[in-house]
Amino acid sequence: MKKQKVAIVYDRVNKWGGAERVLLALHEIFPEAPLYTSLYDKNKASWAKIFPKINTSFLQKFPFAKSNHEFLPLLMPIAFQSFDFNEFDIVISVTSEAAKGIKIPSKTIHISYILTPTRYLWSHHKEYFKNPALKFIAKPIVEYLRKWDKDAAAQPTEIVAISKEVQNRVKKYYNRESVIIFPPVSTTLIHINRVKNPKYYLIVSRLDYGYKKVELAIEAFNQTGKNLVIVGAGREKKKLEKMAKKNIKFVGHVSEKKLATYYHGAKALIMPQEEDFGIVSVEAQAHRVPVIAFKKGGAIDTVIPGKTGIFFDYQKPESLIEAINKFEKMKFVSKNLSMNAKKFSKKNFKIRLLALVNKYNRI
């Protein structure tokens, strides 16, 4: 049988996070597959050098586009539709925006791995457009992009969602069925001894987006006086630091080894946000750290209440405080935490993704 040619497509390559782990896992499965993307920042995404070839769109030539892509929403559809995939048998797009809208020939299988339907168009539109003036100005653009996005989502051969929450959004906004394949999480423990009497709670998050709700946790810990360590960096960091009392410590971006040290010294991971999936929840459990999470989004898939963590019902400081007080009266079995984390391993991701591709008898 002829060896099938595979291409991988991603919205933009200018950071490191959960989606980027998906790309590296796909590269391990298809090491010869080139990567197509709208923009590539070599300095901020050195991890991408592992791909044999990175093809960028015409947007790469725009000054400052690599760090200001949010100002180019109308050009993203054009950028992805400009690529030529005629030589490929299988194309896998990883996307929360425009990459699913690529044009492919009828002979080609397109599997789109949906991180979430575009947030600012659908599930979190109100949060992005709180300002009435901005909402009014953006209305025709949003209406155009919603139509394009829905049409784009109708094109892939198969839609894959990263969680039950995203599967529900795909059905709601795109009216398409999807299968769930959880993203790969590093569940290999770095062997640092777990602290016997941990002294602090932990947040691991980018400090760029309001939906991460880090300010909610800060308000709660300001009230309780309990120790909180926040790992992460971003444009909101200074603002959040001004809000926080002395019992809250910001440590910025840290190495994987240093992050493991913080996990092993934590009472619990705090997840005040509604995540599409929430990789840090699984990472924490792999390090035998329970999770206190808002009861919505991807946390429903990753946290087993009473066994690997607990939920709080409302995104309010009082609700989080109540959950923390309840948590401190509970005990968790380390084995339950690590066993649950293993369900989300890279190995399981590869097995399920390959099974899906093989369904089309292409490789």
BAVO-704197 format. One record per residue (C-alpha): x, y, z; residue in three letters; residue number from 0. Coordinates in steps of 0.1 Angstrom, whole numbers, m for minus. Each point is the difference from the previous one (the first is absolute). Example, Ala and Ser with C-alpha at 12.3 -4.5 7.8 and 13.67 -1.06 7.14 Angstrom:
! residues 2
+-------+-------+-------+------+------+
|     X |     Y |     Z | resn | resi |
+-------+-------+-------+------+------+
|   123 |   m45 |    78 |  ALA |    0 |
|    14 |    34 |    m7 |  SER |    1 |
+-------+-------+-------+------+------+
! end
This chain:
! residues 363
+-------+-------+-------+------+------+
|     X |     Y |     Z | resn | resi |
+-------+-------+-------+------+------+
|     0 |     0 |     0 |  MET |    0 |
|    12 |    35 |    m9 |  LYS |    1 |
|    12 |    20 |    30 |  LYS |    2 |
|   m25 |    28 |     7 |  GLN |    3 |
|    12 |    36 |     1 |  LYS |    4 |
|   m11 |    19 |    31 |  VAL |    5 |
|    m1 |    37 |     8 |  ALA |    6 |
|    m6 |    17 |    33 |  ILE |    7 |
|   m17 |    35 |     3 |  VAL |    8 |
|    m1 |    23 |    30 |  TYR |    9 |
|   m14 |    35 |     5 |  ASP |   10 |
|    33 |    17 |    10 |  ARG |   11 |
|    33 |   m11 |    14 |  VAL |   12 |
|    11 |    27 |    24 |  ASN |   13 |
|    m3 |   m14 |    35 |  LYS |   14 |
|     2 |   m32 |    22 |  TRP |   15 |
|   m30 |   m16 |    16 |  GLY |   16 |
|   m24 |   m30 |    m1 |  GLY |   17 |
|    m7 |     2 |   m38 |  ALA |   18 |
|    37 |     0 |    m7 |  GLU |   19 |
|     3 |   m33 |    18 |  ARG |   20 |
|   m26 |   m14 |   m24 |  VAL |   21 |
|    21 |    11 |   m29 |  LEU |   22 |
|    31 |   m17 |    14 |  LEU |   23 |
|   m19 |   m32 |     6 |  ALA |   24 |
|   m13 |     2 |   m36 |  LEU |   25 |
|    36 |     5 |   m12 |  HIS |   26 |
|    11 |   m32 |    18 |  GLU |   27 |
|   m28 |   m19 |   m18 |  ILE |   28 |
|     7 |    16 |   m34 |  PHE |   29 |
|    37 |    12 |     2 |  PRO |   30 |
|     1 |     9 |   m38 |  GLU |   31 |
|   m31 |    21 |     1 |  ALA |   32 |
|     6 |    38 |    m6 |  PRO |   33 |
|   m17 |    26 |    21 |  LEU |   34 |
|   m22 |    27 |   m16 |  TYR |   35 |
|    m9 |    31 |    20 |  THR |   36 |
|    m9 |    37 |    m4 |  SER |   37 |
|    29 |    14 |    20 |  LEU |   38 |
|    32 |   m14 |    15 |  TYR |   39 |
|    21 |    17 |    27 |  ASP |   40 |
|    33 |   m18 |     2 |  LYS |   41 |
|    10 |    17 |    32 |  ASN |   42 |
|   m32 |    m8 |    19 |  LYS |   43 |
|    m6 |   m35 |   m14 |  ALA |   44 |
|    35 |   m16 |    m2 |  SER |   45 |
|   m17 |   m34 |     6 |  TRP |   46 |
|   m14 |     1 |   m36 |  ALA |   47 |
|    35 |    m5 |   m15 |  LYS |   48 |
|    m5 |   m37 |     3 |  ILE |   49 |
|   m24 |     1 |   m30 |  PHE |   50 |
|    17 |    m8 |   m34 |  PRO |   51 |
|   m16 |    30 |   m15 |  LYS |   52 |
|   m21 |    29 |    12 |  ILE |   53 |
|   m22 |    18 |   m27 |  ASN |   54 |
|   m13 |    34 |     9 |  THR |   55 |
|   m26 |    22 |   m17 |  SER |   56 |
|     3 |    34 |   m16 |  PHE |   57 |
|    m6 |    14 |    35 |  LEU |   58 |
|    35 |    m9 |    10 |  GLN |   59 |
|    12 |    30 |   m21 |  LYS |   60 |
|   m22 |    25 |    19 |  PHE |   61 |
|    20 |    21 |    25 |  PRO |   62 |
|    m8 |    m8 |    37 |  PHE |   63 |
|   m26 |   m26 |   m11 |  ALA |   64 |
|    17 |   m28 |    20 |  LYS |   65 |
|    m8 |    17 |    33 |  SER |   66 |
|   m32 |    18 |   m10 |  ASN |   67 |
|   m20 |   m27 |   m18 |  HIS |   68 |
|   m32 |    10 |    19 |  GLU |   69 |
|    m3 |    31 |   m22 |  PHE |   70 |
|    m1 |   m22 |   m32 |  LEU |   71 |
|   m32 |   m21 |     4 |  PRO |   72 |
|   m13 |     9 |   m35 |  LEU |   73 |
|    32 |   m11 |   m16 |  LEU |   74 |
|     3 |   m34 |    18 |  MET |   75 |
|   m26 |   m17 |   m22 |  PRO |   76 |
|    18 |    12 |   m32 |  ILE |   77 |
|    33 |   m11 |    14 |  ALA |   78 |
|   m11 |   m36 |     6 |  PHE |   79 |
|   m19 |    m3 |   m33 |  GLN |   80 |
|    32 |    11 |   m18 |  SER |   81 |
|    18 |   m33 |     8 |  PHE |   82 |
|     2 |   m28 |   m26 |  ASP |   83 |
|    m5 |   m35 |    13 |  PHE |   84 |
|    m3 |   m19 |   m33 |  ASN |   85 |
|    30 |   m22 |     6 |  GLU |   86 |
|   m14 |   m13 |    34 |  PHE |   87 |
|   m22 |   m30 |     8 |  ASP |   88 |
|    m7 |    10 |    36 |  ILE |   89 |
|    m1 |    35 |    16 |  VAL |   90 |
|    m4 |     4 |    38 |  ILE |   91 |
|    m9 |    35 |    12 |  SER |   92 |
|     4 |    10 |    36 |  VAL |   93 |
|   m21 |    31 |     6 |  THR |   94 |
|   m20 |    24 |    21 |  SER |   95 |
|    m4 |    24 |   m28 |  GLU |   96 |
|     5 |     0 |   m38 |  ALA |   97 |
|    22 |   m30 |    m8 |  ALA |   98 |
|   m30 |   m23 |    m4 |  LYS |   99 |
|   m10 |    22 |   m30 |  GLY |  100 |
|    28 |   m13 |   m23 |  ILE |  101 |
|   m10 |   m10 |   m36 |  LYS |  102 |
|     9 |   m36 |    m8 |  ILE |  103 |
|    m7 |   m22 |   m31 |  PRO |  104 |
|   m28 |   m25 |     1 |  SER |  105 |
|    24 |   m29 |     1 |  LYS |  106 |
|    16 |    12 |    33 |  THR |  107 |
|   m11 |    m9 |    35 |  ILE |  108 |
|    m2 |    30 |    24 |  HIS |  109 |
|    m2 |    m7 |    37 |  ILE |  110 |
|    m4 |    31 |    21 |  SER |  111 |
|    10 |    m1 |    36 |  TYR |  112 |
|   m21 |    27 |    16 |  ILE |  113 |
|    14 |    16 |    31 |  LEU |  114 |
|   m32 |    21 |     2 |  THR |  115 |
|   m23 |    18 |   m24 |  PRO |  116 |
|    15 |    35 |    m3 |  THR |  117 |
|    m4 |    15 |    35 |  ARG |  118 |
|    m6 |    36 |    m9 |  TYR |  119 |
|   m26 |    m9 |   m26 |  LEU |  120 |
|   m20 |   m26 |    20 |  TRP |  121 |
|     3 |   m12 |    36 |  SER |  122 |
|    17 |    30 |    15 |  HIS |  123 |
|   m12 |    27 |   m24 |  HIS |  124 |
|   m15 |    21 |    29 |  LYS |  125 |
|    33 |     0 |    20 |  GLU |  126 |
|    20 |    12 |   m30 |  TYR |  127 |
|   m25 |    28 |    m9 |  PHE |  128 |
|   m10 |    14 |    34 |  LYS |  129 |
|     6 |    35 |   m13 |  ASN |  130 |
|   m33 |    11 |   m18 |  PRO |  131 |
|    19 |    23 |   m24 |  ALA |  132 |
|    24 |   m28 |   m10 |  LEU |  133 |
|   m29 |   m25 |    m3 |  LYS |  134 |
|   m18 |    24 |   m23 |  PHE |  135 |
|    30 |     7 |   m22 |  ILE |  136 |
|     9 |   m37 |    m2 |  ALA |  137 |
|   m35 |   m13 |    m7 |  LYS |  138 |
|     3 |    m2 |   m38 |  PRO |  139 |
|    34 |   m16 |     2 |  ILE |  140 |
|   m13 |   m26 |    25 |  VAL |  141 |
|   m30 |    m7 |   m21 |  GLU |  142 |
|    21 |    m6 |   m30 |  TYR |  143 |
|    25 |   m22 |    18 |  LEU |  144 |
|   m27 |   m20 |    17 |  ARG |  145 |
|   m14 |    m9 |   m34 |  LYS |  146 |
|    34 |    m9 |   m14 |  TRP |  147 |
|    10 |   m20 |    31 |  ASP |  148 |
|   m32 |   m20 |    m1 |  LYS |  149 |
|     5 |    m7 |   m37 |  ASP |  150 |
|    36 |    m9 |     6 |  ALA |  151 |
|   m10 |   m25 |    27 |  ALA |  152 |
|   m22 |   m18 |   m24 |  ALA |  153 |
|    29 |    m9 |   m23 |  GLN |  154 |
|    22 |   m25 |    20 |  PRO |  155 |
|    m5 |   m37 |    m6 |  THR |  156 |
|     1 |    m5 |    38 |  GLU |  157 |
|    m2 |    22 |    30 |  ILE |  158 |
|    18 |    m9 |    32 |  VAL |  159 |
|    m7 |    18 |    33 |  ALA |  160 |
|    25 |     2 |    29 |  ILE |  161 |
|   m27 |    m4 |    27 |  SER |  162 |
|   m37 |    m5 |     7 |  LYS |  163 |
|    m4 |    37 |     4 |  GLU |  164 |
|    16 |     7 |   m35 |  VAL |  165 |
|   m21 |   m28 |   m15 |  GLN |  166 |
|   m31 |    17 |    13 |  ASN |  167 |
|    11 |    34 |   m14 |  ARG |  168 |
|     7 |   m16 |   m34 |  VAL |  169 |
|   m35 |   m14 |    m1 |  LYS |  170 |
|   m15 |    33 |    12 |  LYS |  171 |
|    18 |    24 |   m23 |  TYR |  172 |
|     9 |   m21 |   m30 |  TYR |  173 |
|   m28 |   m26 |     2 |  ASN |  174 |
|    26 |   m28 |    m5 |  ARG |  175 |
|     6 |   m32 |    18 |  GLU |  176 |
|    35 |    m7 |    12 |  SER |  177 |
|    21 |   m26 |    18 |  VAL |  178 |
|    20 |     8 |    31 |  ILE |  179 |
|    38 |    m6 |     1 |  ILE |  180 |
|    15 |    16 |    31 |  PHE |  181 |
|    32 |    19 |    m6 |  PRO |  182 |
|    33 |   m15 |    10 |  PRO |  183 |
|    13 |     9 |    35 |  VAL |  184 |
|    34 |    m8 |    14 |  SER |  185 |
|    m8 |   m24 |    28 |  THR |  186 |
|    36 |   m11 |     6 |  THR |  187 |
|     9 |    10 |    35 |  LEU |  188 |
|    32 |    20 |     7 |  ILE |  189 |
|    14 |   m18 |    30 |  HIS |  190 |
|    m1 |    27 |    27 |  ILE |  191 |
|   m12 |   m11 |    34 |  ASN |  192 |
|   m35 |    13 |     8 |  ARG |  193 |
|    m1 |    24 |    29 |  VAL |  194 |
|   m16 |   m17 |    30 |  LYS |  195 |
|   m17 |    31 |    14 |  ASN |  196 |
|    m6 |    24 |   m29 |  PRO |  197 |
|    m4 |    36 |     9 |  LYS |  198 |
|   m16 |    17 |   m30 |  TYR |  199 |
|   m26 |    m4 |   m28 |  TYR |  200 |
|    11 |     4 |   m36 |  LEU |  201 |
|   m12 |    16 |   m33 |  ILE |  202 |
|    17 |    m8 |   m33 |  VAL |  203 |
|   m13 |    23 |   m27 |  SER |  204 |
|     8 |    25 |   m27 |  ARG |  205 |
|    m8 |    35 |    14 |  LEU |  206 |
|   m13 |    14 |   m33 |  ASP |  207 |
|   m36 |    m7 |    m1 |  TYR |  208 |
|   m30 |    10 |    22 |  GLY |  209 |
|   m16 |   m34 |    m4 |  TYR |  210 |
|    28 |   m16 |    20 |  LYS |  211 |
|   m17 |    17 |    31 |  LYS |  212 |
|    33 |     3 |    19 |  VAL |  213 |
|   m14 |    32 |    16 |  GLU |  214 |
|   m28 |   m21 |    15 |  LEU |  215 |
|    25 |   m22 |    18 |  ALA |  216 |
|    20 |    30 |    12 |  ILE |  217 |
|   m32 |    15 |    15 |  GLU |  218 |
|    m7 |   m33 |    18 |  ALA |  219 |
|    35 |    m4 |    13 |  PHE |  220 |
|     2 |    37 |    10 |  ASN |  221 |
|   m30 |    m8 |    23 |  GLN |  222 |
|    13 |   m33 |    14 |  THR |  223 |
|    36 |    10 |     5 |  GLY |  224 |
|    10 |   m35 |   m12 |  LYS |  225 |
|    32 |    m3 |   m20 |  ASN |  226 |
|    m3 |     0 |   m38 |  LEU |  227 |
|    27 |    m4 |   m26 |  VAL |  228 |
|    m7 |    11 |   m36 |  ILE |  229 |
|    22 |   m14 |   m28 |  VAL |  230 |
|    m3 |    18 |   m33 |  GLY |  231 |
|     6 |    32 |   m19 |  ALA |  232 |
|   m19 |    24 |   m22 |  GLY |  233 |
|   m12 |    35 |    m6 |  ARG |  234 |
|   m24 |    m1 |    30 |  GLU |  235 |
|    28 |    m9 |    25 |  LYS |  236 |
|     6 |    35 |    14 |  LYS |  237 |
|   m37 |     7 |     4 |  LYS |  238 |
|    m5 |   m33 |    19 |  LEU |  239 |
|    31 |     6 |    22 |  GLU |  240 |
|   m15 |    34 |    11 |  LYS |  241 |
|   m32 |   m18 |    10 |  MET |  242 |
|    18 |   m27 |    21 |  ALA |  243 |
|     9 |     1 |    37 |  LYS |  244 |
|    32 |   m13 |    14 |  LYS |  245 |
|   m12 |   m36 |     3 |  ASN |  246 |
|    m1 |    m2 |   m38 |  ILE |  247 |
|    33 |    m6 |   m18 |  LYS |  248 |
|     6 |     4 |   m38 |  PHE |  249 |
|    29 |   m20 |   m13 |  VAL |  250 |
|    m4 |     7 |   m38 |  GLY |  251 |
|     9 |   m25 |   m27 |  HIS |  252 |
|    20 |   m30 |    13 |  VAL |  253 |
|    17 |   m31 |   m15 |  SER |  254 |
|   m17 |   m34 |    m1 |  GLU |  255 |
|    23 |   m12 |    29 |  LYS |  256 |
|    m8 |    31 |    21 |  LYS |  257 |
|   m37 |    m4 |    m7 |  LEU |  258 |
|     2 |   m36 |    12 |  ALA |  259 |
|    15 |    14 |    33 |  THR |  260 |
|   m30 |    23 |     4 |  TYR |  261 |
|   m24 |   m27 |    m7 |  TYR |  262 |
|    16 |   m23 |    26 |  HIS |  263 |
|    m2 |    27 |    26 |  GLY |  264 |
|   m37 |     9 |    m6 |  ALA |  265 |
|   m30 |   m10 |    20 |  LYS |  266 |
|   m22 |     3 |   m31 |  ALA |  267 |
|    m2 |    15 |   m34 |  LEU |  268 |
|   m26 |    28 |    m3 |  ILE |  269 |
|   m18 |     3 |   m34 |  MET |  270 |
|   m25 |    29 |     2 |  PRO |  271 |
|    m5 |     1 |   m37 |  GLN |  272 |
|   m22 |   m18 |   m25 |  GLU |  273 |
|    25 |   m18 |   m22 |  GLU |  274 |
|    m5 |   m17 |   m33 |  ASP |  275 |
|    20 |   m29 |    14 |  PHE |  276 |
|    25 |    11 |    26 |  GLY |  277 |
|    33 |   m18 |    m3 |  ILE |  278 |
|    13 |    14 |    34 |  VAL |  279 |
|   m28 |   m20 |    18 |  SER |  280 |
|    15 |   m33 |   m14 |  VAL |  281 |
|    36 |    12 |     6 |  GLU |  282 |
|    m9 |     7 |    37 |  ALA |  283 |
|   m15 |   m35 |     4 |  GLN |  284 |
|    30 |   m16 |   m16 |  ALA |  285 |
|    20 |    16 |    27 |  HIS |  286 |
|   m26 |   m13 |    26 |  ARG |  287 |
|   m14 |    34 |     7 |  VAL |  288 |
|   m38 |     3 |     3 |  PRO |  289 |
|   m20 |    27 |   m19 |  VAL |  290 |
|   m25 |    25 |    11 |  ILE |  291 |
|   m18 |    10 |   m32 |  ALA |  292 |
|   m30 |    20 |   m12 |  PHE |  293 |
|   m27 |   m25 |    m9 |  LYS |  294 |
|    m1 |     7 |   m37 |  LYS |  295 |
|    19 |    m6 |   m32 |  GLY |  296 |
|    29 |   m25 |    m4 |  GLY |  297 |
|     3 |    m5 |    38 |  ALA |  298 |
|   m31 |   m22 |    m2 |  ILE |  299 |
|    21 |   m25 |   m21 |  ASP |  300 |
|    32 |     1 |    21 |  THR |  301 |
|   m11 |     3 |    37 |  VAL |  302 |
|   m18 |   m28 |    19 |  ILE |  303 |
|   m17 |    17 |    29 |  PRO |  304 |
|     9 |   m14 |    33 |  GLY |  305 |
|    28 |   m21 |   m15 |  LYS |  306 |
|    23 |    24 |   m19 |  THR |  307 |
|   m14 |    33 |    11 |  GLY |  308 |
|   m32 |    20 |     6 |  ILE |  309 |
|   m21 |    26 |   m19 |  PHE |  310 |
|   m14 |    34 |     9 |  PHE |  311 |
|   m32 |    11 |   m17 |  ASP |  312 |
|     3 |    37 |    m5 |  TYR |  313 |
|    28 |    23 |   m13 |  GLN |  314 |
|    m2 |    20 |    32 |  LYS |  315 |
|    26 |     3 |    28 |  PRO |  316 |
|   m25 |   m13 |    26 |  GLU |  317 |
|    m6 |   m32 |   m20 |  SER |  318 |
|    38 |    m6 |    m4 |  LEU |  319 |
|     5 |     7 |    38 |  ILE |  320 |
|   m27 |   m25 |     9 |  GLU |  321 |
|    17 |   m27 |   m22 |  ALA |  322 |
|    34 |     7 |    15 |  ILE |  323 |
|   m15 |    m4 |    35 |  ASN |  324 |
|   m16 |   m33 |   m10 |  LYS |  325 |
|    32 |   m12 |   m17 |  PHE |  326 |
|    20 |     5 |    32 |  GLU |  327 |
|   m22 |   m25 |    18 |  LYS |  328 |
|     5 |   m27 |   m27 |  MET |  329 |
|    27 |   m26 |    m8 |  LYS |  330 |
|    11 |   m11 |   m34 |  PHE |  331 |
|    18 |   m33 |   m11 |  VAL |  332 |
|    30 |     7 |   m21 |  SER |  333 |
|    m5 |   m31 |   m21 |  LYS |  334 |
|   m35 |    12 |   m11 |  ASN |  335 |
|    16 |    33 |   m12 |  LEU |  336 |
|    28 |   m15 |   m20 |  SER |  337 |
|   m23 |   m28 |   m15 |  MET |  338 |
|   m25 |    26 |   m12 |  ASN |  339 |
|    28 |    21 |   m16 |  ALA |  340 |
|    12 |   m30 |   m20 |  LYS |  341 |
|   m33 |     0 |   m20 |  LYS |  342 |
|    12 |    32 |   m17 |  PHE |  343 |
|    34 |   m12 |   m10 |  SER |  344 |
|    17 |     6 |   m33 |  LYS |  345 |
|     0 |   m37 |    m7 |  LYS |  346 |
|   m38 |    m1 |     2 |  ASN |  347 |
|    m3 |    31 |   m22 |  PHE |  348 |
|    21 |   m16 |   m27 |  LYS |  349 |
|   m19 |   m33 |     1 |  ILE |  350 |
|   m34 |    17 |    m4 |  ARG |  351 |
|    12 |    25 |   m26 |  LEU |  352 |
|    15 |   m28 |   m21 |  LEU |  353 |
|   m31 |   m21 |     4 |  ALA |  354 |
|   m20 |    29 |   m14 |  LEU |  355 |
|    23 |     5 |   m30 |  VAL |  356 |
|     1 |   m37 |    m7 |  ASN |  357 |
|   m38 |     0 |    m2 |  LYS |  358 |
|     4 |    16 |   m34 |  TYR |  359 |
|    25 |   m28 |   m11 |  ASN |  360 |
|    25 |    27 |   m10 |  ARG |  361 |
|    31 |   m12 |    19 |  ILE |  362 |
+-------+-------+-------+------+------+
! end
